[in-house]
Amino acid sequence: MIFYPYSREEAIQGLCAGNAPVFPNGILAEYVNAFLLNRGDAESGQVWSRLADPWSGATQDALRAACLAVGTAEAPSDSFERAEQYLRFLAARFEITGRVYARYAAPQGSAAEGEYTQVENYVLLAAALAGCYARVPCLAILNTLLKLNDLLIRFPLDEFSPELSKLMLYSLAVEKREMQRLYASQGYRVSPGR
């Protein structure tokens, strides 16, 4: 696979196809709901059960449920906490390996298995971490989000489906907004285009 050295602004422009991205509150839930519906995966009970035991299935399924849990207020009360716990585990594993595997064993074993080349898993993790950080600011989560976005903007933009492009735009927009907030809190001036 050939990697492309896009800047974040070039990636945003390429993923938008010329349309300015708009990110109102709830955008993650809107995109993830559409994403789940597109895959015939929207049975609420089934989606939330994936967070009860994320180790029993594919990483991708648990990440979809985590995205929905961090991006919507209609999620069952304990789903955000479960999603946050799962996302912190995946973030820690990504920090160590630089990969998002198809499956993970329970946290006690920490074993990963299967392939790790599915772009969708990386985009879902980035979007879920962005949604989680927007609700519970944690610099460790933001750090992992920055690394994931660094990796993802190097992929050819045509590798992203429209749904994945929207999720990727969301994670880049959250990163940009939060970095501007951090810079401003330290007294740095940031130009609007950066």
Summary of the structure (lengths in Angstrom):
residues: 194
radius of gyration: 16.0
end to end distance: 28.9
largest distance: 47.4
contacts: 582
relative contact order: 0.15
helix: 63%
strand: 2%
